[in-house]
Amino acid sequence: MIYQKYQGFRRFTDPDPFLEKNLIVSDGMGFHGDPGFRIDRYFFHNNVLIHIISGKFHVEQYGRHIEVFPGETVLLKLTDPHIYYSDKSGCEFVWFHFRGATCMPLLQTLQSAGMLPYKANCPEQEKRICECFDMAAKNTDDYEIPLSGMLYSILLETVGPVLTLLNSREMPGEERFMRRIKRYVEGNLDRKISLEELAEHMGMSKFYFSRKFREYFGVSPGTYIAESRVNLAKKYLVSTNDTLARIAELLGYADQSHFSKQFRQYTGMNPSEYRHVETLRAAPFR
């Protein structure tokens, strides 16, 4: 097993204050296999992520008692009273302390949802945490920033699924609908997008989708797609030297003539006129 190489590994250090203010740091990490391991504290200026390799582990905090098993990871905020310990039958685990600016929003979100201590099934974390051990053990002058990135990546892998779920729950139905549509349309403006396709993407019938779309956006799906294409065309016209034919191709129009016709319909001028006007407007005054 991966962890066998790291049995007995423990490292403690004073992290860079600048990195703590701006990223995420760790002042301690290691491997534990002591049968009598137990921590019982009122306050500790840290947080901890623990990944269980074998045996059973116990966490007590906020009136909850959580049992953690091999392949599972548990996350604790240590600035509040906490108890965690190995089962009497023994337990092996890897761990790291963490704190810093970038981890606080994650912990605050979980705590607001009543989800701390947080437990997740993360069988791959053993390998990732041991990679952190390797990086920390080298103790080179520039190891802390890459280590910070790796620690944050492990945290996101651990809590990412539940954060996505919490975000979808808190977002109103109208906002969820509009965000999904905007992302889908913006990602497919290089081709024709049909009403049937959008309805299927949202898991709705065409009739119900069309009614909801007009209710939320105030226009029909076809009008919204056309306006989105014209708005993107404006950006191409101003920020690139692409020909009108090339822009028409990039935006999924049948040809340059169709592009120019729709552009005039929504802006009152043809694409060449718009490019000329915006170029003059952006030019420095002389």
N, C-alpha and C positions, 0 to 999 in steps of 0.2 A: 504494500500500500504506500501511497505517496507520503503520508505523515510519518512513517517510521524513520525517515531521514531526519526529522525535526523533533524527535522525542527529547524532552529536556530543554528545547530552545526557548529562551526568554530574552527579551531586549527592552530596556527602558532608556529613554533619552529625553532631553529638553528640546521640544520642537521650536522652530523659528517663529517668533511672535508675529512677524509680518505675514507669514503664510497662514497662521491661525486667524488673522484678521480678514484674510481675503480668500482662503481656500479651505482645505480640511487637513488636519494634522493628526498624528498619533504619537503618544508619549510612551506607549507600551504595547507589546504583542508577544504571543508565545504559544506554547503547547502545555497542556496540563493533563496528567493522568493519575493524580493523587486521589485515592479513595475517600479521604477525609476533607476534600476541598470544600470550603464554605466561606462566603462573603456576606456579612451582615452590617450594613452601614446606613446612616441617616443621610449623609451627603457626601458626594465625591465629584470633583470638578471634571467630569468626563462623561462619555457614553461608551457603551461596549457592544460589540457584535461577537457572538459566540456560535461556532459551528460544531455540532456533535459528530464525533467519529464512531464511537462505540459506547454502549451502556445507556443510562438514562440520566437526564439532567433536570433540575427543578429551579423554577423562578417564582418568587413571590413579590408582588408589587401592586399597589392600588387595590388591595383586597382580592387579588386574583392569584391563583396557584396554577402555574403552567408546567406541564411535563414536556420535555423536549427529547426527541429520539434521534438515532443515527440518520444522517442525511438532512437534518433540519437545522435551521439557523434561527437564532433568537436575538432580538435587538432591544436594548434597555437604555433608558435615560437615567443616568446615575445621580443627577442633581436632586432627585427625590428619593425618599427612603426605599431601600431595596434589599432583598435577600436572594442569593442564588448559590446553588450547591450541587455537588455530585450525589448521585444515588448511593445508598449504602453498598450496593453491589459493585460500585465502581463506574467510572465514566472517563472517556478520553475526548478531548476537544481542543480545537485551536481557537484563538481569540485575538482581537485587537481593540484597544481604546481608540476613540476618535472624538474630535471636537473641531469647531471652526465655523466660519461664516456660512459656507455652502451647505452644511448638513443641518443647520437649525430649522430652515423651512420644512424639510422632510419630517423632522421629529415633531414639529408643531402641528403639522397636518395630521399625522397619525394620532397625536395626543388629543387633538380636538375631536377626532372621530372615535375616541375611546378605544384605540387599537394598540396602545402600549401596555405592557411589553408586546412586541410584535413577533410572531413566529411564522416561518415560511419553510416550505420544502425546497431546499437548494442544494442538491447533491454535488454540483460542480464547485461549490464555494471552497471546499477543502483545497483543491488545486490552486485556486486564485489566491487564497490567503497564504499558502505556502510560497507562492511567487513573491508576495509582499515580504515574507521572511527573508528570502534571498536578496531582495533589493535592499532591505534595511541592514542586513548583515554586512554588505559591501562597504557601507558607511563612507561613500565617496562624497566629494564636496557638493555635487549637484543631484543627489539622489532624492531629496525631499519633494521636489515638484513632481517628478514621475510617480513617486509613491503616493502623493496626494491624489493624482489622477486615478491610480489603480484603486485606492480606497473608496473614492467616490463612485467608481464603476461598480464595485462590489455592493455598495449600498443601494445603488439604483437597480441592480439585478435582483436584490432582495425585496425591495419595497415597490418596484415599478408596477407590477400587476395590480396591487391594491390601490396605488395612487391613480392609475387609469380608471379603476372602478369608482373611486370616490369622486373623481372629476366628472364622470358621466352622470353620477347620481345628483350632484349639486347643480349641474348645468340645466337650465330650463329646457323643456321640450322644443320650444321655438328656436332657441339658440343652438341646440344640438343639430336640428334639422338644417338650419342655415349654414352652420359651419361645415357639415358633411357635404352639402351641395356645393358650396364655394370651393372646397378643396378638390372635389371631383371634377368640376367644370374647369377650374384653373389648370388641372393636370392633364386635360384632354382637349384643349382648344386647337390642337393641330389636326383634328379630324371632326367629322360630323358626329354630333351627340343627339340621339333621338329621345323623345319623350318616354318611349318604352324602356330604354336603357336606364334613364334616371329613376324611373319608378321601380325598376327591378333592383337597382342599387340601394334604394331606400326600403325595399321589401314591402311595397305598397301596390295597390291597383292603380292603373293609369288615372282613373276618375278621381280617386281619393287623393293621389299624389298631386294632380293638377289643382285641386281645390286648396290643399294645404300650401302648395307653392305660391299661389296667387295671394292667399291670406297672409303669408309671411313676407314675401318679397314685393307684393304690390303690382307685379307684372306677370305675364305668362312665362313659362320656361324658355320658349323660343326667343322672346324679347330679351330675357336675361342673358342667354348665351350670346346673342348678337351683340348686345352692349358690352359684354365681357371681351369679345373678340376685338371690337372697335377700340376699347380702352387699351388693350394690349398692343394693338396696331399703332396707337399714338406713341407708345413708348419706343417701339421699333423705329418709327419715323424720326423721332427726335434724337435717339441715342445711338443709332447705327446709320451706316451708309448703304444698307441693303436696298436693292431695287424693289419697286412695287411688286413685281412678279415674284420675287423671293419672299417678301413679306406675306403675300397672298398664299404662297405655298406653305409657309411656316404656320399659318393660322387656319389651314384646312379649307380655304376657299377653292371653288372649282377652277377659277381662273382670275386674272387680274381685273377683268371687267366686272365680275361679280363682287370682288373686294371693293373696288372704287364706288360701285353703286350703293353698297350697304354703308360704306364709310360716309358718303354724302348724305344718305338718309338720316344718319344719327348726328352728324356734325354740321351739316350745311355747306361743306366744302369738300373738294376731292382730296385724296391723300397728298398729292404734290403741292397743292395750295397750303394745306395744313403744315407740311414740313417747311415750306418757305416762310410762313408767318411765324412759326415757333423758332426758326433759326434766327430771324431778325430780332425777335423778342429777347432771345438769349445772348445776342451779340452785345459787347460792351458799348456804351454810349461814347460817341466821338464828337 
